[in-house]
């Protein structure tokens, strides 16, 4: 650019009307692009090619943690303490306020950092020409004047003027609302954020960042999203605890007011009790757990594009997998050519190679080019125009000039290429039979044809067999998936014979059907009948699949209440990836597929998905354990405090103790995101009946054991009420952490997997702090004799085994595995056998 503000002199409308040469001149660039130094210089002038989110200042973010219903309750309690000059209470309450703010800020900071790290790995790439050489950079580094290549499946990274090529078909519905793709050619402007549906062209960048059409209208563009199962679970748990807590506090306040309790003290206590009981940090803890889990997944080459997808992944029971590059190596090798007429092998391969574009790095193109015997085989041939492969036409086409003559070549799906050519029925049947025979051996074939001139008749030249062997780890990976309760089904565009051959080699089912047989004529979701859905459910795979069939397959399986994963890599796969519960963009997928997917793989093969599912199930177990523990604690503290006050008209613990208890409990529970956990062999999902039953049983046991201890101290010891409050505080602190170890696993708590070291030591340190505090008092609470502390510890250790025993039996009952359930099942089976024999007789 000659001037820093020169771009501002031309609006987007002016760029649209100006010619290509005029635009290149104005941008001070050429068809060879900018130099590397010019690109870096302009980046400093125009800034990054991104619409930056408006970020809240650090001060405003910190202050937000002191504003809201929960902080207000704590602040009112602090003010009441100051009014009655209870300064120790005031100091502890202020510490709680600051601690809650610090925890909230730190958790949000961790989650935000994790999400930002994932976003950076999902950054859109752009193929740019700088210094005369094509290379790939992050789209954020593009500047006006850059020359870029736009291909099928690309999300266009900036506003551009098309300068070379044949055509592009652009989906710009996200910006303009147009239902159908728009055809663009040389001289047209395409917008940032739109998707390339077909074609390939060269373009020059005319606007970036907030100067783009998308940037200027970004505030008007929004996307609605449904509430996930995870969000519903959080809301259900939160509502349950809030209503429970407020109901019990209301009962407590009414009763104590009738008893003539000091109003200020009562309100202060009620506020603190409510703050301690309501799970205000639960959404943040669960979000951090998922965010850290997502970072762990990214290290396994699987990037989560939205955090709540982790929960869906843990519950997935059917995975529809692509064949090429996922189940197979995507390393095509050329077999022996089958020529037609007088064509030689070398001529057939050369014509196919002329219909390739090496820089696109397409697997089929590379295999064909590798089949050329000599490096100079294509010398003297100039590719004037090239039409890339697209899922609809299923072929490539090129216009070639050689020695002043022009001819066209095409390669693609045999049935498509054969249909272009004028052949007699016998020859057509012979070529079709070759395709079928090769398919039965696991080969896919491409047809090759040539047309002299631009409007002549296509002449069929022959077939090129290509073999893509299965990945070495695919069979073992599929077996592992089956072991985890996941049914893997192959979905491929190849013909039926190839699909069955590869499927049998991999140990998959061979009940594979042609997709068109099920979905031919379906125009919308409402046409997927129950009969079709049941047939799809029974099928073990699909062949000759078009991208729109993938969407129908997903919808059919979801109609049968399956949680479905679908892999894909192309722009036309995007609807199916978006519809699937877990859309998986495989390694090398287009930007459009990556944008639609919930999981993006950065390494080839299916084993990455299985690793991701394992990690997702561990993350789910951590969230489930936290939910059980948090509900248990609320029930245990709330019911005990209310019951004790109604029975004895005494505070069993003070407001300061409740605050200290909240502080001591919060530290270990934050480490649950790092905990070791069981790996469930079956798909998992939120079962609120199970969660609420387990936590309610554990919570009520906690109420009972604490109340028994309180009765013992009140009736059979000479401790003062202040000392009894200290001992009850210690009991709640110690038992709370021990209950965490019980709640974190459905098995006996002393069995593997053991708690993560960070969780174990956090619990040990906070228990010791609570014990030391009770032993010495430090002016905050009344000190008690050490022998009494020993009694409390022994009592808590005894009850953890009782809690664990009850938990295991509740799980067995919920899973129909208790002894009486098994006895009933055995009795039922015996009666069935008896009646079966009677019928046969």
N, C-alpha and C positions, 0 to 999 in steps of 0.2 A: 504494500500500500504506500502511496505517496504521502498521504496525510492520515493521522490517527482517526480523524472523524470522517474520513472519506466515505465509509460504508453508509453512514447516516444520510448522505446526500441522495442515495438511491433507496427507494422503498421497495418492498417485495413486488408491488405492482409494476414498477419500472423494470426490475429484473425479469419479470414474466414477458414483457413486451420487447425487451432488447434481444438482439441476435447473440448467438453463441460467441462469435469473435469479439463482439462489443463487450460482452460480460467478462471474457478472459482479459481483455485489455484494461477494463475498469478495475478489475481485481489485481492487476499487475501480476498475472500468472500465465501459464501456457498448458498445453495438453500433457506436458511432462511433469506438471505439478510444481510445487515450491521446493526450494532447497531445505535441507534440515535446519540450517541456521535461520532461514526466513520463517519456518514454522514455529520455532522457539520464540523468535522475536514477536511474531503476531500473537502468540499465546499470552505474552505479557501485556499486549495492547487490549485484546478483546476478552481475555479471561477464559476460563474453562467453558467447554460446551455442555453446560448443565443448567437446569433450572433449580437453583439452590432452595432448599426448604428454609422457611423462616424459623430460626432457632431462638428459643427463650434464653435470655441472659442468665448467667450463672447466679446472680443475686436474686433475680425473680424466681428462678427454679428452686433455690434454697428456701426462700420465704414462703413458697407455696406449701411447704410441709408444715407450716405453722398456721395454715388457714384451711378451715373445713370443719365439719361436725366433730370428728374425733379430736383434733388439736384444741378445738374450742372447749370440749369437756375437760381436757387436762388443764387448760389455762384457767378455767373457772375454778377447778379444784385448787389450783395454786393460789388464786386470789383469795379464796375462802380461808386457806391456811394462813395467809398473810394477815387477813382481817382478825383472826383469833390468835395471831402471833405464835402459831405452831411452826417455828422456823425449821426444825429438822424435817417436818413433813414438806414444807415449802421447798427446801433444797432438793429433796429426793424427787418430788413431783417435777420440778424444773429439769432435773437430770433425765427423767423419763421422757419429757417433751423433746429435749435435745437428742436423746438416744433414738427415739422413734423417727425424728427427722433425719438423723444421720444414717440410720438403717435404710429408710425409704430412698434417700438420695443415692446411697451406695448400690442398692439393688437395681435401681433404675439406670444408674451409670454403667453397671456391669452388663445389664441386658442391652442397653443402647450400644455399647462397644461391641458386643457379640453380633448384634444385627448389622452394624456398620461393616464389621469384618466379613460377614456373609455377602453383603451388598457389593463389596469391592471384588469378590470372587465372581460375581454374576455380571460384572460390568460388560456393557456392549462393546464389541470390538469393531474396528473399521479397517478395510483394506485401502490403504492410501499410497499414492505415488509421490515420493519425495526424493529429490536428487536423481530423478529418472528411474528409480527402482521401486518396485512394488513391495510393500511390507504391511504388517498389521500393528495397529496401535489401539489404545483405549479411545473410544469415541469422544471422551471428555477432552482429549488433546487436539481435536480438529479445529481448524481456524478457517475463516473465509479465504478462498484461493486454493485450498487443498483440492486435489483431484482424487476421487474415490471410485471404487468399483462397487456396484449394487447388484446383488444376485438374489435368486429365489430364496425366500425365507428370511431375508434380512429385515430387521427393523431399521428404517432409514434414520441415520444418526444426526442429520442436520438438514436445513432447507437447502436444496441443491438445484442446479440447472443441468438438465441432461444434455450431454455433448456428443456422445458416440454410442452406437449400438442400434438394435432393431426396435425393441419396444419393452415396456414394463407394464404389468398389470398390478395396480396398487389398490390395497384395501385401506381407505382413509375414513372408514365409518366412525372411528373413535373421535375424529376431529369434525367431520362434516355431517355425519349421520346418514351418508349414502349407503344403501343396502348392498349394492353390487360393486365389485372392483372397477376401477377407472383405468382405461388404457392411456399410457403416456409414451411420448416419443421424443426425438431430438428437439431441443428448444423449449420443452415443457419444464415447469418447476414442480418438484416433489417435496412434500413436507416432512419435517422431523417427526418421528413417532409413528408414521404410517408403515404398513407391512407390504413387502413385495410378494405377491401371489404367483407371478410368472415372469419370466424374462430375465435379461441381464444387460446392464448398460454402464457406461462411464459417465460421471457427473462431476461438476465443480461446485464446491461449497460456497453458498452466497450469504448465509446467515447462521449464526450459532447461538446457543444458550437462550437468554431471555429475548434476543432479537428475532428468534424464529416464530413462525405462525403458532406453533405449539406453545412456546414460551409465553407469548402474549395472551393466549387463551387458557393457560394451565389452570387458572383459578376457576374457570367455568367447566372444566372437565373433571368429573368425579366418577367413582365406580362404587356401586352398592355391593355389599357382601352379606351373606346370611350369617346368622349366629352359629358358631361351631359347637360340636358336642362338648368341647373343653369349656367354652364360655358358659354354656348352659349348666354344666356341672358346677362351676365356680359360683354362678348365681344361685343355684339350688342350695348349695352348702352354706353360702353366705346368708341367704334368707332364713334358712333353718336356725342358724346360730343367733342371728339378730333377733328374730321373733322370740326364741327361747330365752335369750338373755334379758330382753326388755320386759317380757312377761314376768320372769322371776324377780327382777329388780322392782317392778311395780308392786308385786305382792309384798316384798320386803319393806318398801317405803310406807305403804298403807298401814301394815301391821305395826311397824315401829312408831309411826306418828300417833296411832291410837294408844301406844304404851307411853307416850310422852317423851320420846327420844329427842335430844338436842337437834334442832332442824339443820343447822349449818353442818354439824358433824355428820348427820345422816346423808345430806345431799352430797357432801364431799366423798363419803364412802361409796354411795351409789354411783356417782360419776366414775370414780376410779375402778370400781368393780365392772361397770359396763365397758369401759375402755379395755380392760384386761380380757374380757370375755369375747367381745366382737372381733372377728378375724380380719381386722383392717389390713394386715400385711399379707393375707393369703394370696390375692391376685399377683402381688409383686414377687412373693416367694416362688409361686408356680411358674411365673413368667421367666424368672432367673433360672429356675431348674431347666426349663425348656431351652432357654438361650444358651446356657452352658452345654447342654446336650447337643444343640445344633452345631456348636463349635467342635465338639467331639466327632460329630458326623462328618463335618467338613474335612477333618484330618483323615477320614476313611474314604475321601474322594466323593462324598455325597453332600451336596449343598442344599439346605432347606431354604426355599424362597419365602415361606410363611411359617411362623413358629407353631401355630395350631395344627399344622399338617403332621406333626410328630405323633399326635394322638391317633389320627386316622391311620398312619402307617403301622402303628402298633396293633391295630385291629384288622388290618387287611387280610382277607382270606382267599382272594383270587388275584393272580397276577397274569395279565395278558402281555406277553413279551414278543417284541420284534424278533425276527430270526437273524437278519444280516447285521453283523457287528455286535450283537448282544448275545445270541446263542452260538453264532459262528464267528470266525476270526476276522471277517471282512478283509481278507487278503486273497483276492481273486487271482487265480492262475488260469491261463489260456490253455484249453484243450486242443485236440486236433480239429481243424476247420472242416466244415462240410460245404463244399462249393456247389454252385448251380450253373449249369451250362458249361461254357468254355473258360470260365474264370479260374485262375490259379490261386493257390493258398496265399502267396505273397500279395497278389492284387486285392484279394478279399480283405486281408488284414490292413493293407494300406488305405483302402477306401474307408474302412471302419475308423482308422486312426485320423483320417481327415475330418471325420465327424466328432472329433474329441477336442477338448481344450485343456492342455496340460496344467495351466496355472490354477484351474479350479480344483485340482487335487481330488477329482472324483475317482472312486475305487475302480469302477468299470473302465473309465478312460485310461487310468494308469495301467491296468492289466492289458488293454488293447495295445497301448503304446509300447509296453514292454515286449509285446510279441513281434515287433518289427526287427528283422534280422540285422539291418544296417542303420547306423545313425543318420545317414544321408538319404534315407528312403523317401522323406517328404520334401527334399530339395526341389525347387522349381514349382511348388504348389503354394498358392497364396489363399488363405482363408479370408474371403471378403466379408461374409456375414456368418454369424453363428447363432442358432436358436437353441438354448440350453434345454435339458430335460425338464419336464414338469409332470406331475402325477396324472394329469388328464390326458395329454397326448402320448405319454410314455415313450418318447423318442427324442433324439437330438437331430438337428439338421444343420448343414453348412453349405454355403455357396463358395465354390472353389474356382480360382482362375489359374490356368496353366498354359503357357505358350499361346496366349491370346484367346484361348477357348474358355468358356464358362460352363461348368456343370455343377450339379448338386448331389450331395451324399447324405444318407440318413442311416442311423442305427437305433435299435430299440427293441421293445417287446416283439417277439416273432409274429404273433397274431396281428399286431398293429402294422408292422412292415409288410407282411404278406398281403394284407388287405389293400395296401396302396398299389400293388403290382397286378398287372394283367397276366394271370397264369391259368393254364387249363386245370381242370379238377384233379387229374391224375398227379400232376406235379405238386399241386397244393396239398393233396393228401399225403404224398411222399414226404414233403418237408415237415408236415404236421406230425407224421409218424416218427421222424428223426427227433423232433422236439420232445415227444412223449417218451421215447426210448432213453434219451439223455436224462430226462427228468427222473426216470425210475432209477438211474444210477446216481442221482444227487446233483446233476449238473443243471445249471440254468443257462439258457441260450439267449443270444441277441441276434436279431436278423439285420442284414445289411443290404441296402439297395442304392442304386445310382440313377440319376436322371440327367440326360444330356440337355444343356440349355436350362432355362428357368421355368419353362412351362411344358416340358415334354412328358413322356410316360416313364414312370418309375420302372426300373429293371432290377429284379431280384438277383442278388449276387451269391448269397449263401448264409450259413449259420456259423456263429462262433460260440463254442461251448465254454462256459466259465464254471469253475468249481471253487466253492467257499467252504473249506472244511470246518467242522464244529470246533469250538474252543476246547482246549484240553480240560478246563475246569468246569465246563457246562454241566456234564452229567452229574458230577459230585454236588455241584451247587443246587441243581434241581432236586436231588435226593435230600439235601439239607432243608430246602424250602418245604418239601412234603413233610419232613420231620417236624417243622414248625407250624404245621396245619395250613400251609399255603398251597393252593392248587395252581400250578403253572400251566398256562395254555399258550401255545404258539399262534401268533397272528402274523401272517406273512403275505406279501403280494405275489410270491412265487406260485407256480401252478400246483395242483393237488398232489401230483406224483412226487415232486421235490419235497413238498411239505411232509408227506407221509414218510419218505425215506429218511430225512433229517430227524424227524420226530422219533422214529423207531431207534435211530442211532443214539439219541439222547435219553431214551427211556421215558419219553412222554407218551401220552395216549395217541392212538392212531385213528380214533373216531373223529377225523378231520373233515370239515365240510367246506364247500365253496360258499363264500359269504353271500354272493348274489342270489343263491337259492333261497336264502332266508329273508333278505332285505330288498329284493327287487320290487320297485314300485312304491316303497315307503317314502312319503314326502315329509312327515313330521313325527314328533314323539308319540302323538296320539294313535298312530298307526301301528305302534309296537304292541301287539295284542298279547294276552296271557299265553296263548299257544306258542307264539314266536319266542317269548321270554323263556318258556320252559324248554323249548328246543335248544336255544342258545346255552342254557344252563347245563343241559345234558351233553352238549358237544365238547370235545376235548381239544379243539383248535380250529382255526379257519385259514383257508388258502385263497389266493386270488382276491385279496382284500384291497379295496380302494379306501383312501383315507376317511371318506364319509361313513364307510361301514364300521370303522373303529368306534365312532360315536354311537352308532346303533347297538354295537356289542356291549359297550359300557352301560347304556341306558337299560338294555334288556336284563343284564345281570343285576343292576341296581333295583330293577322292578322286583327281582327275586330276593331282595334285601341282603345282597352281598356287599361287602366293602371292597371296592375294585381298584386295583392298580393297573395302569396302562402305560406302556413305554411308547416313545415316538421320537422322531428327529426332524420331521419336515414341517413346513408352514401349514400344510393341510391336516396335520395331526393335531394342531392347536385346539380345535373344538373338543376332540376326544380327551386330550390332556386336561383341559379345563373342566370338563364334565366329570372325569374320573375322581374318585375320592383321593387317590394319590396319582397324579399325573407325573410321569418320570421322563424327563428329557435326557436321552442317552448321550454318551460322549460324542462330541462332534455335531450336536443338534444345532439347528438354525436358531437365530435370535428369537424368532417368533415362537418356536416350540419351547425355548427356555423361559420366555416370559409367561407362557400359559401354564407351565408345570409347577408342581409343588416341590419336586425334588429334581435337582440337576446333577447328573453324574459327570465327573471329570476324568474317569477312567473307564475303559471299555469292559464289557462283560456283565453278567448277571450277578456275580458274587458280590459286587459293590452294593446292590440292592438288598441282598440277604444280610450283609453286615449292617446296613442302615436299619433294617427291620429289627435286628437284635438290639441295637443301641436304642431304638425307639421304644421297645418293650421295657428296657431297663429304666428309661426316663419316665415312662408311664407308671411303673411300679413306685418310683420315688414320689411322684405326685400323689399317687393313691395312698401311700404311707403317710405323707404329710397331712392329707385330708382326714384320714382316720385319727391321727394323733391330735390334730387341732380340734376336732369335734369332741374327742374324748376329754381333753383338757377343759374345754368350756363346760361340759356337763359336770365334770368332777368338781370344779371350783364353784360354779354357780349353785348347783343343788346342795353341795355341802354347806356353803356359807349361809344360804337361806334357811336350810333345815336346822343348822346349829343355832342361828339367831332366834328362830321361832321356838326352839326347844328350851334354850337357856337364857334368852334375852341378853346375850353377851356377844360382842364381836369376837368370832373365833380367831380372826387375824385382823390386823389393823390395815388402814389404807396404805401406809408406807410399806407394809409387808407384801401387799398385793402388787405394788409397783416393783419392789425388788424381785418378786416372783416372776413378773413379766420380763424383767431384764435378764434374769438367770435362765429362763426358758427360751428366750429368743435367740440367744447365742448358739446353742447346739442345733436348734431347728434350722438355722440358716445354712448349716453345713450339709443338709439333706441332698442338695444338688450334687454333692460329690460322693454320695454313699454307694457302697457296694450293694447289689441287689440281685434277686433271683431273676432268671431268664425263663419266662413263661413259655412252655412248649406249644401253646395254642394262641390264636389271636385274642387280644384283650381289648376291652372297652369299658367305659364308666358304667358301673352297676351301683346305682345309688342305694338300692335296698341293701346290698351287701355292705357298702361303706357305712351306712347309718346303723345297721344292725350291729356290726362289729364294734363301732365306736360307742354306741349306746351301752352295750354290755360292759365294755371296758370302763366307760365313764361311771356307770352305776356301781360297779365293783369298787372303783376308787372312792366313791361317795361313802359306801358302806364301811370300807376298811378305815377311812379317815374318821368317820363318826364313832366307830367302835373305840379308836384310840383316844378321841376326845372324851368320851364317856369314862374311859379308864382313868385318864388323868384327872378329870373333874371329881370322880367318886373315891378313888383309891390312893391319891397322893395329896401331899400338902403344898404343892406348887401354887404360886399366886396366879391370877388370871393372866398377868403379863408374861410369866414364864410359860404357861400353857400355850399362849399365842405364839411364842417363839418356837416351841416344840412342834406345834401344828404347821407353822411356816416351814420348818426344816423337813417335816414329813412330806408336805406338798412339793417342795423343791426336789428332794431325793427321789420320791416316787414318780414325779413327773418325768424325770430323765430316764428312769428305769422303764417306765411305760413307753417311752419313745423306742427303746430297744425291742419291746414286745410288739408294738404296732408296725414296725418297719418290715416285718416278714410274716407270711402266713404259716411258717413252720416254727418249731421250737426255737426260741431266741438264742440258745447256745449253739445251734447248728450253723454251718456255713450257708450263705456268705456272711462273714462277720462284718460289723460296722466298719466303715472307712476310718482310718486313723484320725483324720481331722475331726470327725464326728465324735469318736470315742473320747479323744482328749478334751474336746470342748465340753462334753458332759462331765468328765472327771474334774476339770478345773472349776467349773461352776458349782458342782456339788461340794468341793472342798471349800470354796469361798463361802457358800451358804453355811457349811458346818462351822467354819472359823468365826463367821459373823454371829452365829447363835452361841458359840462357846465364849466369846469375849464381849459381845454386845456393841462395843464401840459407840455407846451413847444413842444408837439408833433404835435398838430393841433390848429387851431384858436378857441378860446372860443366864444360862442354865448350866447345871452340873454336867460333867462329861459322861458320867454313867448314864444319864438320861438321854444324851445324844446317842450313845451306843445302843440303847433300847430302841430308839427310833430307827436307826440304821438296820438293826436286826429285823425289826418288824417289817420294814420296807422290802428287805431282801427275801423274807418269807413270802410276802404277798405277790412278788413278781412272778413266782412259780405258779401261784394260784391263778393269777391273771392270764398267764401263758397257757395253762391247762384249759381254762375256759375259752380262750380265743381259738385254740386248735379245735375244740369240740364244736364251737359255733361255725367255724369254717367247714368242718365235716358235715354238719347239719345242712348248711346252705348248699354244699356240693352233693348232697344226698349220699354221703359216705359214712354216716354214723352207723354204729353196730345194728341198731334196730332197722335202719333203712336197708342195710345189706341183708339182714335176716328176712325182711319182707320181700326183697327182690328174689332171694333164693326160693322162698315159699311160692312166689308167683311163677317162677320158671318151672318148678316141679309140677305145679298144677297144669301149666301149659303143655308140658311133656306128657302128662297123664291123659289130658283131653285129646292130644294129637294121636297117641296110641289107640285111644278108644275109637276115634274117627276112622283110623285105618282098619281097625278090626271090623 
